[in-house]
């Protein structure tokens, strides 16, 4: 008997207790709090209630607030009109089981049937199936993670004991006011017809909620459905790097500063954060035949280009994907090429270079700027460069957004580093274009000055003659 009880304890621990603890504590496979600027999610369990839910909908409408209702299927049956009103007024309807019973004491098949039966009620009333699920008391079992993969499991960040009438409206309001913060997912109840709840407890909830909403609105908060809260949170996280990423980027920028110092890289242009730097060095790779004629051979003098990592980091932080990062970086390169051409033309160290050279993953579209693009010869350098740049890309950008909707072949090609070369004669055309533009501008200014001076002379001559008369 003792062994049987012990085995029962083990089974319940791994079936229910540990999954529930992990989800509630660490948010594993569940959503429980948002990361947003000024939004709060109101969620209501156990309804609908024929008395209190309509009053709640009226209150939400007065504040133009959207909420999420996790309905109990047995309560929703016969109240399809309320479900339709929720949907028509822009609220989200989720599932809270068919009866208010814990998943700990039900088999996985039973939980699934509870959900399917409730979803059938929702779909019959609104024409749409629910995709959000909150298990009663927030308790999940081991199989909920796999069996309910098509549902988003929603927990909460704050609850207040509002199912008990003795808490009172005033105390409930004070508790709620302490949780007036961005991203909060508030758990409230619009029905008291469940085990352990008081039938008229929602009356106090409505009083406290109205005071809470009034104060929150004054402070600039808005109330959104759980779908909007999740979207805003995803967008917020996409623009915020983790502490780990920030630490890596900081070390990477320090390393870049040391690299520039040791190898004496020169900044292109006068901007504080330029598009790239360069150094004049000797080419050590395999011989390359250029399409424009000529070759770049081992031992030739070249200008080796390096993107400025501060600029790359800033652009990547604001871009939604490496593709967007690449487009913006190419634009910066296009703006900087005339500066580079002028600088190299006046740099004594660069008088005999054959080409400008670089290795980059931002190579799509570079040919339109005059670069020729080549595969890196296979070897240790190519392999190490590929690993380094892929890790860098993963740190700087949102890899999930980048991978979404792309075929693996296209993706691997897009993030494969390439060697880019531009013959120095081609580069100097950028300087020629810029010089011609400056010359034309100077000529226009000179013509304007001549006209002004000519007009002034005429006026002076007329003035003299008039005086003479």
C-alpha positions as CSV (number, residue, x, y, z in Angstrom):
1,X,0.0,0.0,0.0
2,X,2.8,2.3,0.9
3,X,4.6,1.7,-2.5
4,X,1.3,2.3,-4.3
5,X,0.9,5.6,-2.6
6,X,4.5,6.5,-3.4
7,X,4.1,5.6,-7.0
8,X,0.9,7.7,-7.1
9,X,2.8,10.6,-5.7
10,X,5.5,10.3,-8.3
11,X,2.9,10.1,-11.1
12,X,1.0,13.1,-9.9
13,X,4.3,15.1,-9.5
14,X,5.4,14.6,-13.0
15,X,1.9,14.6,-14.6
16,X,0.6,17.7,-13.0
17,X,2.6,19.4,-10.2
18,X,5.9,20.0,-12.0
19,X,4.4,21.1,-15.3
20,X,2.1,23.5,-13.4
21,X,5.0,24.9,-11.3
22,X,7.2,25.4,-14.3
23,X,4.5,27.2,-16.3
24,X,3.4,29.4,-13.5
25,X,7.0,30.3,-12.4
26,X,8.9,30.5,-15.7
27,X,6.2,31.0,-18.2
28,X,7.1,27.9,-20.1
29,X,4.9,27.4,-23.2
30,X,2.4,30.0,-21.8
31,X,1.8,33.7,-22.0
32,X,1.4,35.5,-18.7
33,X,2.7,39.1,-19.0
34,X,3.4,41.5,-21.8
35,X,6.3,43.8,-22.6
36,X,4.7,46.9,-23.9
37,X,4.6,50.7,-23.4
38,X,1.1,51.7,-22.1
39,X,-1.2,48.7,-22.6
40,X,-3.0,46.4,-20.0
41,X,-4.9,43.2,-20.7
42,X,-8.2,42.6,-18.8
43,X,-9.2,38.9,-18.7
44,X,-12.3,37.5,-17.2
45,X,-12.9,33.9,-16.2
46,X,-15.9,31.6,-15.5
47,X,-18.6,33.4,-17.5
48,X,-20.7,34.3,-19.1
49,X,-23.2,35.3,-16.4
50,X,-26.7,36.6,-17.5
51,X,-26.6,39.4,-14.9
52,X,-23.0,40.6,-14.5
53,X,-21.5,40.0,-18.0
54,X,-23.9,42.4,-19.8
55,X,-23.0,45.1,-17.1
56,X,-19.3,44.4,-17.7
57,X,-19.7,44.8,-21.5
58,X,-21.4,48.1,-20.9
59,X,-18.6,49.3,-18.7
60,X,-15.9,48.2,-21.2
61,X,-17.8,50.0,-24.0
62,X,-17.8,53.3,-22.0
63,X,-14.0,53.2,-21.9
64,X,-13.5,51.8,-25.4
65,X,-11.7,48.9,-23.8
66,X,-11.1,45.5,-25.3
67,X,-11.0,42.4,-23.1
68,X,-10.6,38.6,-23.2
69,X,-13.3,36.3,-21.9
70,X,-12.4,32.7,-21.0
71,X,-15.8,31.1,-20.9
72,X,-16.9,27.9,-19.3
73,X,-18.8,25.9,-21.9
74,X,-21.6,24.8,-19.6
75,X,-22.2,28.5,-18.7
76,X,-22.1,29.6,-22.3
77,X,-24.7,27.2,-23.5
78,X,-28.0,29.0,-23.9
79,X,-26.2,32.4,-23.8
80,X,-25.1,32.5,-27.4
81,X,-26.4,36.1,-27.7
82,X,-23.9,37.2,-25.1
83,X,-21.1,35.5,-26.9
84,X,-22.1,37.2,-30.2
85,X,-22.1,40.5,-28.4
86,X,-18.6,39.9,-27.1
87,X,-17.4,39.2,-30.5
88,X,-19.2,42.1,-32.2
89,X,-17.8,44.5,-29.7
90,X,-14.2,43.5,-30.5
91,X,-13.5,41.3,-27.5
92,X,-11.6,38.0,-27.6
93,X,-13.3,34.7,-26.5
94,X,-11.2,31.9,-25.1
95,X,-11.8,28.5,-23.5
96,X,-12.0,27.7,-19.8
97,X,-13.1,24.1,-20.1
98,X,-16.6,22.9,-20.4
99,X,-16.9,22.5,-16.6
100,X,-14.8,24.3,-14.1
101,X,-12.6,21.3,-13.3
102,X,-8.8,21.1,-12.8
103,X,-6.7,19.4,-15.5
104,X,-4.8,17.7,-12.7
105,X,-7.8,15.3,-12.0
106,X,-8.7,14.7,-15.7
107,X,-7.1,12.4,-18.2
108,X,-5.6,14.0,-21.3
109,X,-8.5,12.7,-23.5
110,X,-11.0,14.2,-21.1
111,X,-9.3,17.6,-21.2
112,X,-9.3,17.5,-24.9
113,X,-13.1,16.7,-25.0
114,X,-13.8,19.5,-22.5
115,X,-12.0,22.0,-24.8
116,X,-13.6,20.7,-28.0
117,X,-17.1,20.8,-26.5
118,X,-16.6,24.4,-25.4
119,X,-15.1,25.4,-28.7
120,X,-18.2,23.9,-30.4
121,X,-20.4,26.2,-28.4
122,X,-18.3,29.3,-29.2
123,X,-18.2,28.4,-32.9
124,X,-21.9,27.8,-33.1
125,X,-22.5,31.3,-31.6
126,X,-19.9,33.4,-33.3
127,X,-18.9,31.4,-36.4
128,X,-15.2,31.3,-35.2
129,X,-13.2,28.8,-33.2
130,X,-11.3,30.0,-30.1
131,X,-7.5,29.8,-30.2
132,X,-6.8,30.9,-26.6
133,X,-7.1,28.6,-23.6
134,X,-6.9,29.2,-19.9
135,X,-7.0,26.0,-17.8
136,X,-9.0,26.4,-14.5
137,X,-6.8,27.7,-11.7
138,X,-4.0,27.9,-14.3
139,X,-3.1,24.3,-13.8
140,X,-1.8,22.3,-16.8
141,X,-0.8,18.7,-16.9
142,X,2.2,17.1,-18.8
143,X,0.2,16.3,-21.9
144,X,-1.4,19.7,-22.3
145,X,1.8,21.0,-24.0
146,X,1.5,18.5,-26.8
147,X,-2.2,17.9,-27.0
148,X,-3.1,21.5,-27.0
149,X,-0.4,22.7,-29.4
150,X,-3.0,24.5,-31.6
151,X,-4.1,26.7,-28.7
152,X,-2.3,29.5,-27.0
153,X,-2.3,28.9,-23.2
154,X,-2.8,32.1,-21.3
155,X,-2.1,32.6,-17.6
156,X,-1.9,36.0,-15.8
157,X,0.4,38.4,-14.1
158,X,-2.0,39.5,-11.3
159,X,-5.0,38.2,-9.5
160,X,-6.9,39.7,-6.6
161,X,-9.3,37.2,-5.0
162,X,-12.3,38.9,-6.5
163,X,-14.3,35.7,-6.5
164,X,-14.8,36.2,-2.8
165,X,-17.5,38.7,-1.8
166,X,-16.0,39.4,1.6
167,X,-13.0,41.1,-0.1
168,X,-15.2,44.1,-0.7
169,X,-15.0,46.6,-3.5
170,X,-12.8,49.1,-1.7
171,X,-10.1,46.5,-0.8
172,X,-10.3,45.0,-4.2
173,X,-9.8,48.5,-5.8
174,X,-6.7,49.1,-3.7
175,X,-5.2,45.7,-4.7
176,X,-5.9,46.5,-8.4
177,X,-4.4,50.0,-8.2
178,X,-1.0,48.4,-7.2
179,X,-1.0,46.6,-10.6
180,X,-1.4,49.5,-12.9
181,X,1.6,48.8,-15.0
182,X,2.3,48.2,-18.7
183,X,2.0,44.6,-19.8
184,X,-0.1,43.4,-16.8
185,X,-2.5,40.6,-17.6
186,X,-5.2,41.0,-14.9
187,X,-7.3,38.0,-13.9
188,X,-10.9,38.9,-12.9
189,X,-14.2,37.0,-12.8
190,X,-17.5,38.0,-14.3
191,X,-19.4,35.0,-12.8
192,X,-19.6,33.5,-9.3
193,X,-21.3,30.2,-10.2
194,X,-18.2,28.0,-9.7
195,X,-16.9,25.9,-6.8
196,X,-15.4,28.2,-4.1
197,X,-16.8,31.4,-5.6
198,X,-19.5,33.7,-4.3
199,X,-22.5,34.3,-6.6
200,X,-22.6,38.0,-6.3
201,X,-18.8,38.7,-6.0
202,X,-18.8,40.2,-9.5
203,X,-20.8,43.1,-8.2
204,X,-17.7,44.3,-6.2
205,X,-15.4,43.5,-9.2
206,X,-17.4,45.9,-11.4
207,X,-17.2,48.7,-8.9
208,X,-13.5,48.3,-8.4
209,X,-12.8,47.8,-12.1
210,X,-14.6,51.1,-13.0
211,X,-12.4,53.0,-10.6
212,X,-9.3,51.3,-11.9
213,X,-10.2,52.0,-15.5
214,X,-11.0,55.6,-14.8
215,X,-7.6,56.2,-13.2
216,X,-5.7,54.1,-15.8
217,X,-7.3,56.1,-18.6
218,X,-6.2,59.4,-17.0
219,X,-2.7,58.1,-16.9
220,X,-2.7,57.2,-20.6
221,X,-3.2,53.4,-20.4
222,X,-5.3,51.5,-23.0
223,X,-7.0,48.2,-22.5
224,X,-6.3,45.6,-25.2
225,X,-7.3,42.0,-25.9
226,X,-4.8,39.2,-25.3
227,X,-4.1,38.9,-29.1
228,X,-3.0,42.5,-29.3
229,X,-1.0,42.2,-26.1
230,X,0.9,39.3,-27.6
231,X,1.5,41.1,-30.9
232,X,2.8,44.2,-29.2
233,X,5.0,42.1,-27.0
234,X,6.5,40.3,-30.0
235,X,7.2,43.7,-31.7
236,X,8.7,45.1,-28.5
237,X,11.1,42.1,-28.1
238,X,12.1,42.3,-31.7
239,X,13.5,45.8,-31.0
240,X,15.1,45.0,-27.7
241,X,18.3,43.0,-27.4
242,X,18.8,40.7,-24.5
243,X,21.5,41.5,-21.9
244,X,23.6,38.7,-23.3
245,X,23.4,40.2,-26.9
246,X,24.2,43.6,-25.6
247,X,27.3,42.3,-23.8
248,X,28.5,40.5,-26.9
249,X,28.0,43.6,-29.0
250,X,29.9,45.7,-26.5
251,X,32.8,43.3,-26.5
252,X,32.7,43.2,-30.3
253,X,32.9,47.0,-30.6
254,X,35.8,47.1,-28.2
255,X,37.6,44.4,-30.3
256,X,36.9,46.5,-33.4
257,X,38.5,49.6,-31.8
258,X,41.6,47.6,-30.9
259,X,41.7,46.2,-34.5
260,X,41.5,49.7,-36.0
261,X,44.3,50.8,-33.7
262,X,46.6,47.9,-34.4
263,X,46.1,47.8,-38.2
264,X,45.8,51.6,-38.5
265,X,42.5,51.6,-40.4
266,X,41.5,55.0,-41.8
267,X,38.0,56.4,-41.5
268,X,36.2,57.3,-44.7
269,X,34.8,60.8,-44.6
270,X,34.4,63.1,-41.6
271,X,31.2,61.7,-40.1
272,X,31.5,60.5,-36.4
273,X,30.1,57.1,-37.5
274,X,31.2,56.4,-41.1
275,X,30.0,53.7,-43.4
276,X,33.3,52.0,-43.5
277,X,37.1,52.2,-42.9
278,X,39.9,51.0,-45.1
279,X,43.6,50.1,-45.0
280,X,46.1,49.7,-47.8
281,X,47.6,46.3,-47.8
282,X,48.8,43.4,-49.9
283,X,46.4,41.0,-51.5
284,X,47.1,37.4,-50.3
285,X,44.3,35.4,-51.8
286,X,44.0,33.5,-55.1
287,X,44.3,35.2,-58.4
288,X,41.0,36.8,-59.5
289,X,40.1,37.5,-63.1
290,X,37.9,40.7,-63.3
291,X,35.1,40.9,-65.7
292,X,36.1,44.5,-66.5
293,X,39.5,43.3,-67.6
294,X,42.7,42.6,-65.8
295,X,43.4,40.5,-62.7
296,X,44.1,40.9,-59.0
297,X,47.0,38.7,-58.1
298,X,48.7,37.7,-54.9
299,X,51.1,40.5,-53.9
300,X,49.1,43.3,-55.5
301,X,48.4,46.4,-53.5
302,X,44.7,46.8,-52.6
303,X,42.5,48.9,-50.3
304,X,40.8,46.5,-47.8
305,X,37.3,47.7,-46.8
306,X,35.7,47.2,-43.4
307,X,32.1,48.1,-42.4
308,X,31.9,50.3,-39.4
309,X,30.5,48.0,-36.8
310,X,28.8,50.8,-34.8
311,X,26.8,51.7,-37.9
312,X,26.1,48.1,-38.7
313,X,24.9,47.5,-35.1
314,X,22.6,50.5,-35.1
315,X,21.1,49.7,-38.5
316,X,20.6,46.0,-37.5
317,X,18.9,47.0,-34.3
318,X,16.3,49.1,-36.1
319,X,15.8,46.6,-39.0
320,X,13.3,43.7,-39.0
321,X,15.5,41.3,-40.9
322,X,19.0,40.9,-42.3
323,X,17.5,41.7,-45.7
324,X,16.4,45.1,-44.5
325,X,19.8,45.6,-42.8
326,X,21.6,44.8,-46.1
327,X,19.5,47.2,-48.1
328,X,20.2,50.0,-45.7
329,X,23.9,49.2,-45.6
330,X,24.1,49.3,-49.4
331,X,22.6,52.7,-49.4
332,X,25.2,53.9,-46.9
333,X,28.0,52.4,-49.0
334,X,26.6,54.1,-52.1
335,X,26.6,57.5,-50.3
336,X,30.2,56.9,-49.1
337,X,31.8,55.6,-52.4
338,X,32.5,59.2,-53.7
339,X,34.1,60.0,-50.4
340,X,36.2,56.9,-50.5
341,X,37.3,57.6,-54.1
342,X,38.4,61.2,-53.3
343,X,40.2,60.0,-50.2
344,X,42.1,57.2,-52.0
345,X,43.0,59.6,-54.8
346,X,44.7,61.9,-52.3
347,X,46.2,59.2,-50.1
348,X,49.9,58.7,-50.9
349,X,49.8,55.1,-49.6
350,X,47.0,54.3,-52.1
351,X,48.7,55.6,-55.3
352,X,49.4,52.1,-56.7
353,X,46.4,50.1,-55.6
354,X,44.7,47.8,-58.1
355,X,41.3,47.5,-56.4
356,X,39.2,47.8,-53.3
357,X,38.4,44.6,-51.6
358,X,36.2,43.2,-48.9
359,X,34.5,40.1,-47.5
360,X,30.8,40.6,-46.6
361,X,27.5,38.9,-46.2
362,X,25.8,42.2,-47.4
363,X,26.5,41.5,-51.1
364,X,23.1,41.4,-52.8
365,X,22.9,44.5,-55.0
366,X,26.6,45.3,-54.6
367,X,27.1,44.6,-58.4
368,X,24.9,47.5,-59.2
369,X,27.4,49.8,-57.4
370,X,30.3,48.5,-59.5
371,X,31.6,45.7,-57.3
372,X,32.3,42.2,-58.7
373,X,31.2,39.4,-56.5
374,X,33.1,36.1,-56.1
375,X,32.8,32.9,-54.1
376,X,35.3,32.6,-51.3
377,X,37.8,29.8,-52.1
378,X,37.1,26.8,-49.9
379,X,39.5,26.5,-47.0
380,X,40.1,27.5,-43.4
381,X,39.6,31.2,-44.0
382,X,36.3,30.6,-45.8
383,X,35.0,28.3,-43.1
384,X,36.0,30.5,-40.2
385,X,34.6,33.6,-42.0
386,X,31.3,31.9,-42.6
387,X,31.0,30.9,-38.9
388,X,32.0,34.3,-37.7
389,X,29.6,36.2,-39.9
390,X,26.6,33.9,-39.2
391,X,27.1,34.3,-35.5
392,X,27.4,38.0,-35.9
393,X,24.2,38.1,-38.0
394,X,22.3,36.0,-35.4
395,X,23.4,38.4,-32.6
396,X,22.6,41.6,-34.5
397,X,19.2,40.6,-36.0
398,X,16.0,38.8,-35.3
399,X,16.7,35.4,-36.8
400,X,13.1,34.3,-36.5
401,X,11.8,37.1,-38.7
402,X,14.5,36.4,-41.1
403,X,13.8,32.7,-41.5
404,X,10.1,33.1,-41.7
405,X,8.8,32.4,-45.2
406,X,12.1,31.7,-46.8
407,X,13.2,28.4,-48.4
408,X,16.3,26.9,-46.8
409,X,18.3,27.1,-50.0
410,X,17.6,30.8,-50.5
411,X,18.3,31.5,-46.8
412,X,21.7,29.7,-46.9
413,X,22.6,31.6,-50.1
414,X,21.6,34.9,-48.6
415,X,23.8,34.5,-45.5
416,X,26.8,33.1,-47.3
417,X,29.8,35.5,-47.3
418,X,31.2,36.6,-50.6
419,X,34.4,38.4,-51.7
420,X,33.7,41.7,-53.4
421,X,36.2,43.6,-55.6
422,X,36.0,46.9,-57.5
423,X,38.8,47.9,-59.9
424,X,40.3,51.2,-58.8
425,X,39.5,52.7,-62.2
426,X,35.8,52.0,-61.6
427,X,36.0,53.5,-58.1
428,X,37.6,56.7,-59.4
429,X,34.6,57.3,-61.6
430,X,32.7,58.1,-58.4
431,X,35.3,60.8,-57.7
432,X,35.0,62.1,-61.3
433,X,31.2,62.3,-61.0
434,X,31.5,64.2,-57.7
435,X,34.2,66.5,-59.1
436,X,32.1,67.3,-62.1
437,X,29.1,68.1,-59.9
438,X,31.2,70.4,-57.8
439,X,32.6,72.0,-60.9
440,X,29.1,72.6,-62.3
441,X,28.0,74.1,-59.1
442,X,31.0,76.4,-59.0
443,X,30.2,77.5,-62.5
444,X,26.6,78.2,-61.7
445,X,27.7,80.3,-58.7
446,X,30.2,82.2,-60.8
447,X,27.6,83.0,-63.4
448,X,25.3,84.3,-60.7
449,X,28.1,86.5,-59.3
450,X,28.9,87.8,-62.8
451,X,25.2,88.8,-63.3
452,X,25.0,90.5,-59.9
453,X,28.2,92.4,-60.5
454,X,27.2,93.3,-64.0
455,X,23.9,94.7,-62.8
456,X,25.6,96.6,-60.0
457,X,28.0,98.2,-62.5
458,X,25.1,99.3,-64.8
459,X,23.3,100.9,-61.8
460,X,26.5,102.7,-60.8
461,X,26.9,104.0,-64.4
462,X,23.3,105.2,-64.5
463,X,23.7,106.9,-61.2
464,X,26.8,108.8,-62.4
465,X,25.0,110.0,-65.5
466,X,22.1,111.2,-63.5
467,X,24.3,113.2,-61.2
468,X,26.0,114.8,-64.1
469,X,22.8,116.0,-65.5
